[in-house]
Amino acid sequence: MKRFKHALRVLLTVALGILFLPQVKAQESDPVAYMDSVEYALVTCSPHEEVYSLYGHTALRCHDLHKDKKQAADMVFNWGIFNFNAPHFVVRFVFGLTDYELGVVPFHPFCEYYRRWGSSVTEQVLNLTSEEKLRLNKALAENLRPENKVYRYNYFYDNCSTRPRNIIEQVIDGQVVYETRTDYAPTFRQLIHEKTRRHPWATFGNDMLLGLKADLKTNRQEQEFLPDHLLYDFDHARIKGSDGSWRPLVRERRMAVSPGVQVVESDFPLTPMQCALLLLAGSIAMTVWEWRRRLTLKYWDATLMTVAGLAGCVLFVMIFSQHPTTSLNLQLLLVNPVHLCYLPAVLRRRKTHYWRVLAAMIVLMLAGSLVQDYAEGMEILALCLLTRVWTHYKNEK
């Protein structure tokens, strides 16, 4: 039943696209002249407070302005459609195998959705010639074909923001020349932090999964995976035509939906750093109590080892993911499945090399912080485990 519904939705999307794309051949002997009254615009939606929308959204509007048509086309081409009910969706998402697709929806319901969330919708009307509009019309029709509309989603390099940019650049008769920025080269991690600054746990989750490659500097093109960066670059871009002429890429900028009131829902009352400090306080208290009574609390050790081990299993799996920047994560030096391997020996109080192995992992992890930014509280967790290393070292003596 779910597959039937998905197939029906695909057919409806294709039908909408074919129906509402300007039918230049049927309605005008001169297709190029007909495109004079067709308007294309990059549509940028500001973020709202749902986790999936913290980064904003980009789409492409096609508006047929012909007055003699009874029902002028006014549609949004949206590369952000995915089927949550697809088989093994969660597993495929973890391994970076999520497929997104191009969908078509009427412009006004599209805007109304973001209006309800309090998000703004900004249009940048593209300064295209009629020939370029005709090529864009054909490219969209080709992209809507069932065999082309689905693509392998890549968060940084191939998403709902990069797809409209690419298709626009492809139809330009000449070259899009962007403003050069030499003094602004944030990392991928810093760009994400800009969007999740009011959601510390979302920031924590991203930082746990993102590895060393997320701390490399980005260029202008890479930064355009975020919709508001693409909006800025389009505002300052020009087209160098094949004949050597220059024109701005954006002819007009207008606000389709003004910013509204957004309700910021609070996350978990404690931040990741506060939780880590509480964990450290508990670990220090346990260590002092053990030192005074000259004993070892194996269940506290087991608790810390289980937390670090289970988190490490998640990071270990991400090594094999196709998500960008997750394959080399130095936090694996601290949280990894090794903790679980030694757990039975620690619970049975057997002599083990675990504590020496743990000390080496902590040292390497702290050294790695020089080249990779860790999730908030990871260094505190390292100190918690270090207190346990010290306790067992003292007991051995």
Buried (B, 14 or more C-beta within 10 A) or exposed (E): EEEEEBEEBBEEBBEBBEEBBBBBEEEBEEBEEBBBBBBBBBBBBBBBBEEEBBBBBBBBBBBBEBEEEEEBBBBBBBBBBBBEEBEEBEEBBBBBBBBBBBBBBBBEEBBEBBBEBBBBBBBBBBBBBBEBBBBBBBBBBEBBEEEEBBBEBBBBEBBBBBBBBEBBEEBBBBEBEBEEEEEEBBBBBBBBBEBBEEBBBBBBBBBBBBBBBBBEEBEBBBBBBBBBBBBBBBBBBBBBBEEEEEEBBBEEBEEBBEEBEEEEEEBEEEBBBBBBBEBBEBBEEBBEEBEEEEEBBEEBBBBBBEBBBEBBBEBBBBEEBBBBBBBEBBBBBBBBBBBBEBBEEBEEEEEBEBBEBBBEBBEEBBEBBEEBBBBBBBBBBBBBBBBBBBBBEEEEE
